Amino acid sequence: MVVVHEMRRRAKALVGPLLGIALTGYFAYHLVEGDRGLNAWMRLNQQLQAATDTLATVEAERARLAYRVSQMQPDHVDPDLLDEQVRQVLDFVAPDEIVIMNPPPKR
């Protein structure tokens, strides 16, 4: 009887700290692995960085295309750009030029 009483007394003394450790472990796990934890935050930052890089690339391409379009306005046509377009679209070549044929790019 004394042994059972002593076991109950020690068990009551351990319940509080064990419950505290379990709760701390639960919250620590979800701090790292949860839906809004550190790993999810790092993944989101990586996705944001990739999207920012893609945006910079697309903006540069858009600026390049906007410049080319501005050079093809009816009131002001860039002669070099016009010559490039004529050669590319109509396959014109000057008599003294050497043509090197490249295979078409694979998509």
Backbone as a printed PyTorch tensor [residue, N CA C, xyz], in Angstrom:
tensor([[[   0.8170,   -1.1790,    0.0000],
         [   0.0000,    0.0000,    0.0000],
         [   0.8670,    1.2510,    0.0000]],

        [[   1.9360,    1.2120,    0.7290],
         [   2.8300,    2.3550,    0.8140],
         [   3.5110,    2.5790,   -0.5310]],

        [[   3.8140,    1.4960,   -1.2110],
         [   4.4900,    1.5960,   -2.5100],
         [   3.5640,    2.2470,   -3.5310]],

        [[   2.2860,    1.8500,   -3.5330],
         [   1.3260,    2.4140,   -4.4780],
         [   1.1370,    3.8980,   -4.1830]],

        [[   1.0480,    4.2560,   -2.9260],
         [   0.8840,    5.6570,   -2.5450],
         [   2.1000,    6.4850,   -2.9900]],

        [[   3.2720,    5.9310,   -2.7960],
         [   4.5100,    6.6240,   -3.2090],
         [   4.5630,    6.7780,   -4.7280]],

        [[   4.1310,    5.7720,   -5.4860],
         [   4.1250,    5.8340,   -6.9530],
         [   3.1450,    6.9090,   -7.4390]],

        [[   1.9830,    7.0010,   -6.8110],
         [   1.0020,    8.0190,   -7.1850],
         [   1.5350,    9.4300,   -6.8910]],

        [[   2.1920,    9.5810,   -5.7640],
         [   2.7410,   10.8780,   -5.4050],
         [   3.8130,   11.3000,   -6.4090]],

        [[   4.6820,   10.3920,   -6.8060],
         [   5.7280,   10.7120,   -7.7860],
         [   5.1270,   10.9390,   -9.1810]],

        [[   4.0880,   10.1690,   -9.5100],
         [   3.4390,   10.3460,  -10.8110],
         [   2.8000,   11.7270,  -10.8890]],

        [[   2.1580,   12.1650,   -9.7930],
         [   1.5610,   13.5070,   -9.7750],
         [   2.6340,   14.5790,   -9.9170]],

        [[   3.7910,   14.3460,   -9.3440],
         [   4.8800,   15.3150,   -9.4310],
         [   5.4600,   15.3630,  -10.8540]],

        [[   5.3610,   14.2650,  -11.6140],
         [   5.9290,   14.2010,  -12.9720],
         [   4.9580,   14.6490,  -14.0520]],

        [[   3.6630,   14.6270,  -13.7710],
         [   2.6630,   14.9470,  -14.7980],
         [   2.8420,   16.3720,  -15.3120]],

        [[   3.0170,   17.3470,  -14.4560],
         [   3.1680,   18.7520,  -14.8640],
         [   4.3700,   18.9710,  -15.7730]],

        [[   5.5770,   18.5560,  -15.3390],
         [   6.7450,   18.7480,  -16.2040],
         [   6.6520,   17.9670,  -17.5230]],

        [[   6.1230,   16.7350,  -17.4740],
         [   5.9920,   15.9590,  -18.7130],
         [   5.0010,   16.6150,  -19.6680]],

        [[   3.9190,   17.1340,  -19.1320],
         [   2.9440,   17.8440,  -19.9710],
         [   3.5760,   19.1100,  -20.5600]],

        [[   4.3600,   19.8230,  -19.7710],
         [   5.0600,   21.0140,  -20.2580],
         [   6.0580,   20.6780,  -21.3580]],

        [[   6.8090,   19.5940,  -21.1760],
         [   7.7680,   19.1590,  -22.1930],
         [   7.0400,   18.7460,  -23.4710]],

        [[   5.9260,   18.0390,  -23.3260],
         [   5.1670,   17.6150,  -24.5010],
         [   4.6210,   18.8270,  -25.2600]],

        [[   4.0760,   19.7980,  -24.5570],
         [   3.5620,   21.0020,  -25.2170],
         [   4.6810,   21.7830,  -25.8830]],

        [[   5.8110,   21.9120,  -25.2070],
         [   6.9500,   22.6210,  -25.7940],
         [   7.4330,   21.9020,  -27.0530]],

        [[   7.4960,   20.5800,  -27.0150],
         [   7.8950,   19.8040,  -28.1940],
         [   6.9150,   19.9710,  -29.3420]],

        [[   5.6280,   19.9740,  -29.0200],
         [   4.5930,   20.1570,  -30.0400],
         [   4.7450,   21.5030,  -30.7410]],

        [[   4.8790,   22.5590,  -29.9430],
         [   4.9950,   23.8960,  -30.5290],
         [   6.3300,   24.0760,  -31.2520]],

        [[   7.3960,   23.4820,  -30.7350],
         [   8.6960,   23.5800,  -31.4020],
         [   8.6550,   22.8650,  -32.7570]],

        [[   8.0210,   21.7150,  -32.8120],
         [   7.8910,   20.9780,  -34.0810],
         [   7.1250,   21.8130,  -35.1020]],

        [[   6.0110,   22.3840,  -34.7020],
         [   5.2010,   23.1690,  -35.6280],
         [   5.8520,   24.5190,  -35.9670]],

        [[   6.7320,   24.9990,  -35.1170],
         [   7.4880,   26.2000,  -35.4400],
         [   8.3990,   25.9480,  -36.6390]],

        [[   8.9340,   24.7480,  -36.7280],
         [   9.8500,   24.4110,  -37.8150],
         [   9.1090,   23.8000,  -38.9990]],

        [[   8.2690,   22.8200,  -38.7710],
         [   7.6620,   22.0280,  -39.8410],
         [   6.2280,   22.4030,  -40.1920]],

        [[   5.6160,   23.3100,  -39.4970],
         [   4.2000,   23.6220,  -39.7170],
         [   3.9400,   24.3390,  -41.0340]],

        [[   2.6560,   24.5730,  -41.3120],
         [   2.2570,   25.2520,  -42.5480],
         [   2.8330,   26.6580,  -42.6250]],

        [[   3.0290,   27.2910,  -41.5000],
         [   3.6000,   28.6330,  -41.4610],
         [   4.9180,   28.6310,  -40.6910]],

        [[   5.6040,   27.5020,  -40.7060],
         [   6.8540,   27.3550,  -39.9670],
         [   8.0460,   27.8920,  -40.7330]],

        [[   9.2230,   27.6400,  -40.1690],
         [  10.4580,   28.1520,  -40.7610],
         [  10.7380,   27.5300,  -42.1290]],

        [[  10.4930,   26.2420,  -42.2920],
         [  10.7280,   25.6010,  -43.5900],
         [   9.8000,   26.1740,  -44.6500]],

        [[   8.5510,   26.3860,  -44.3220],
         [   7.6040,   26.9770,  -45.2750],
         [   8.0190,   28.4070,  -45.6080]],

        [[   8.5080,   29.1370,  -44.6320],
         [   8.9590,   30.5070,  -44.8600],
         [  10.1600,   30.5360,  -45.8010]],

        [[  11.0930,   29.6090,  -45.6100],
         [  12.2660,   29.5440,  -46.4810],
         [  11.8620,   29.1560,  -47.9050]],

        [[  10.9470,   28.1980,  -48.0350],
         [  10.4550,   27.8080,  -49.3620],
         [   9.7830,   28.9820,  -50.0570]],

        [[   9.0050,   29.7270,  -49.3130],
         [   8.3180,   30.8970,  -49.8730],
         [   9.3180,   31.9630,  -50.3130]],

        [[  10.3680,   32.1670,  -49.5370],
         [  11.4070,   33.1240,  -49.9310],
         [  12.1230,   32.6840,  -51.2100]],

        [[  12.3700,   31.3870,  -51.3520],
         [  13.0000,   30.8790,  -52.5700],
         [  12.0880,   31.0820,  -53.7760]],

        [[  10.8090,   30.8210,  -53.6040],
         [   9.8610,   31.0300,  -54.6980],
         [   9.7770,   32.5130,  -55.0560]],

        [[   9.8070,   33.3660,  -54.0480],
         [   9.7720,   34.8060,  -54.2870],
         [  11.0130,   35.2570,  -55.0520]],

        [[  12.1670,   34.7290,  -54.6850],
         [  13.4090,   35.0830,  -55.3810],
         [  13.3630,   34.6110,  -56.8330]],

        [[  12.8610,   33.4020,  -57.0710],
         [  12.7480,   32.8900,  -58.4400],
         [  11.7720,   33.7410,  -59.2470]],

        [[  10.6670,   34.1330,  -58.6430],
         [   9.6880,   34.9720,  -59.3450],
         [  10.2720,   36.3520,  -59.6310]],

        [[  11.0610,   36.8900,  -58.7210],
         [  11.7040,   38.1830,  -58.9370],
         [  12.7010,   38.1100,  -60.0900]],

        [[  13.4630,   37.0230,  -60.1440],
         [  14.4060,   36.8350,  -61.2470],
         [  13.6720,   36.7240,  -62.5800]],

        [[  12.5820,   35.9700,  -62.5900],
         [  11.7890,   35.8280,  -63.8070],
         [  11.2070,   37.1780,  -64.2290]],

        [[  10.7350,   37.9440,  -63.2640],
         [  10.1940,   39.2700,  -63.5600],
         [  11.2540,   40.1640,  -64.1860]],

        [[  12.4570,   40.1320,  -63.6450],
         [  13.5340,   40.9630,  -64.2010],
         [  13.8430,   40.5540,  -65.6350]],

        [[  13.8560,   39.2540,  -65.9100],
         [  14.1120,   38.7700,  -67.2610],
         [  13.0040,   39.2060,  -68.2160]],

        [[  11.7750,   39.0590,  -67.7820],
         [  10.6370,   39.4300,  -68.6290],
         [  10.6080,   40.9450,  -68.8610]],

        [[  10.9100,   41.7320,  -67.8360],
         [  10.9320,   43.1840,  -68.0070],
         [  12.0240,   43.6080,  -68.9810]],

        [[  13.1830,   42.9500,  -68.9250],
         [  14.2640,   43.2750,  -69.8610],
         [  13.8450,   42.9250,  -71.2880]],

        [[  13.2240,   41.7750,  -71.4630],
         [  12.7450,   41.3750,  -72.7950],
         [  11.6710,   42.3440,  -73.2910]],

        [[  10.7990,   42.7570,  -72.4010],
         [   9.7460,   43.7000,  -72.7890],
         [  10.3410,   45.0450,  -73.1960]],

        [[  11.3480,   45.5060,  -72.4570],
         [  11.9980,   46.7710,  -72.8010],
         [  12.6870,   46.6640,  -74.1600]],

        [[  13.3120,   45.5140,  -74.4170],
         [  13.9720,   45.3140,  -75.7060],
         [  12.9560,   45.3390,  -76.8370]],

        [[  11.8310,   44.6490,  -76.6430],
         [  10.7960,   44.6320,  -77.6730],
         [  10.1460,   46.0070,  -77.8380]],

        [[   9.9580,   46.7200,  -76.7420],
         [   9.3740,   48.0640,  -76.8290],
         [  10.2990,   48.9930,  -77.6110]],

        [[  11.6000,   48.8560,  -77.4250],
         [  12.5470,   49.6690,  -78.1820],
         [  12.4660,   49.3380,  -79.6710]],

        [[  12.3960,   48.0560,  -79.9830],
         [  12.3120,   47.6670,  -81.4000],
         [  11.0280,   48.1740,  -82.0330]],

        [[   9.9350,   48.1200,  -81.2970],
         [   8.6570,   48.6200,  -81.8160],
         [   8.7360,   50.1330,  -82.0150]],

        [[   9.3540,   50.8300,  -81.0660],
         [   9.4540,   52.2820,  -81.2040],
         [  10.3040,   52.6750,  -82.4070]],

        [[  11.2390,   51.8220,  -82.7920],
         [  12.0780,   52.1090,  -83.9530],
         [  11.3740,   51.8190,  -85.2720]],

        [[  10.2350,   51.1570,  -85.2280],
         [   9.4950,   50.8130,  -86.4470],
         [   8.2640,   51.6960,  -86.6330]],

        [[   8.1970,   52.8250,  -85.9700],
         [   7.0720,   53.7460,  -86.1280],
         [   7.0770,   54.3110,  -87.5460]],

        [[   5.9050,   54.5750,  -88.1160],
         [   5.8470,   55.0670,  -89.5030],
         [   6.5630,   56.4020,  -89.7160]],

        [[   6.5670,   57.2740,  -88.7190],
         [   7.2130,   58.5720,  -88.9060],
         [   8.7270,   58.5030,  -88.7390]],

        [[   9.2290,   57.4400,  -88.1100],
         [  10.6720,   57.2920,  -87.9320],
         [  11.0220,   55.8040,  -87.9840]],

        [[  11.6550,   55.4170,  -89.0760],
         [  12.0480,   54.0170,  -89.2340],
         [  13.5700,   53.9520,  -89.1720]],

        [[  14.0740,   53.1130,  -88.3040],
         [  15.5210,   52.9180,  -88.1990],
         [  15.9890,   52.1140,  -89.4090]],

        [[  16.8990,   52.6410,  -90.2080],
         [  17.3110,   51.9230,  -91.4180],
         [  17.9660,   50.5770,  -91.1280]],

        [[  18.7500,   50.4940,  -90.0680],
         [  19.3960,   49.2270,  -89.7440],
         [  18.3740,   48.1660,  -89.3480]],

        [[  17.3950,   48.5600,  -88.5600],
         [  16.3620,   47.6190,  -88.1430],
         [  15.5100,   47.1950,  -89.3330]],

        [[  15.2150,   48.1330,  -90.2120],
         [  14.4470,   47.8150,  -91.4160],
         [  15.2180,   46.8250,  -92.2840]],

        [[  16.5110,   47.0800,  -92.4620],
         [  17.3490,   46.1790,  -93.2540],
         [  17.3880,   44.7860,  -92.6290]],

        [[  17.5140,   44.7350,  -91.3100],
         [  17.5320,   43.4390,  -90.6110],
         [  16.2240,   42.6820,  -90.8180]],

        [[  15.0980,   43.3820,  -90.6960],
         [  13.7960,   42.7410,  -90.8690],
         [  13.5930,   42.2550,  -92.3040]],

        [[  13.9960,   43.0660,  -93.2640],
         [  13.8520,   42.6630,  -94.6720],
         [  14.6760,   41.4300,  -94.9440]],

        [[  15.8950,   41.4110,  -94.4860],
         [  16.7670,   40.2430,  -94.7010],
         [  16.2030,   38.9940,  -94.0140]],

        [[  15.6670,   39.1750,  -92.8170],
         [  15.1630,   38.0250,  -92.0690],
         [  13.8640,   37.4870,  -92.6550]],

        [[  12.9360,   38.3600,  -92.9720],
         [  11.6190,   37.9180,  -93.4270],
         [  11.6490,   37.4880,  -94.8930]],

        [[  12.3210,   38.2590,  -95.7210],
         [  12.2950,   37.9860,  -97.1610],
         [  13.5010,   37.1900,  -97.6510]],

        [[  14.4280,   36.8630,  -96.7710],
         [  15.6370,   36.1080,  -97.1240],
         [  16.4470,   36.8140,  -98.2000]],

        [[  16.6040,   38.1170,  -98.1020],
         [  17.4380,   38.8690,  -99.0350],
         [  18.8740,   38.8800,  -98.5320]],

        [[  19.8020,   38.8310,  -99.4960],
         [  21.2220,   38.8580,  -99.1850],
         [  21.8930,   39.7420, -100.2170]],

        [[  22.8650,   40.5120,  -99.7680],
         [  23.6320,   41.3320, -100.7110],
         [  24.5550,   40.4260, -101.5300]],

        [[  24.9090,   40.8350, -102.7540],
         [  25.7290,   39.9740, -103.6220],
         [  27.1090,   39.6650, -103.0530]],

        [[  27.6640,   40.5340, -102.2550],
         [  29.0240,   40.3000, -101.7550],
         [  29.0460,   39.6640, -100.3580]],

        [[  27.9350,   39.1930,  -99.8640],
         [  27.8750,   38.5990,  -98.5300],
         [  28.0200,   37.0840,  -98.5940]],

        [[  28.5440,   36.5330,  -97.5150],
         [  28.6640,   35.0830,  -97.3600],
         [  27.5880,   34.6540,  -96.3630]],

        [[  26.8170,   33.6400,  -96.7120],
         [  25.7230,   33.1750,  -95.8760],
         [  26.1310,   31.8790,  -95.1950]],

        [[  25.9970,   31.8340,  -93.8980],
         [  26.2590,   30.6250,  -93.1250],
         [  24.9210,   30.1670,  -92.5740]],

        [[  24.4980,   28.9950,  -92.9860],
         [  23.1950,   28.4770,  -92.5760],
         [  23.3230,   27.7550,  -91.2330]],

        [[  22.4980,   28.1350,  -90.2880],
         [  22.4160,   27.4870,  -88.9880],
         [  21.1530,   26.6710,  -88.9230]],

        [[  21.1810,   25.5230,  -88.2410],
         [  19.9340,   24.7580,  -88.1050],
         [  18.9470,   25.5470,  -87.2420]],

        [[  17.6520,   25.3470,  -87.4630],
         [  16.6650,   26.0800,  -86.6650],
         [  16.7570,   25.6670,  -85.2000]],

        [[  16.4980,   26.5910,  -84.2840],
         [  16.5840,   26.2590,  -82.8550],
         [  15.5020,   25.2530,  -82.4680]],

        [[  15.8960,   24.3260,  -81.6030],
         [  14.9310,   23.3170,  -81.1250],
         [  14.1150,   23.9110,  -79.9940]],

        [[  12.8570,   23.5830,  -79.9630],
         [  11.9690,   24.1140,  -78.9130],
         [  11.6560,   23.0540,  -77.9090]]])
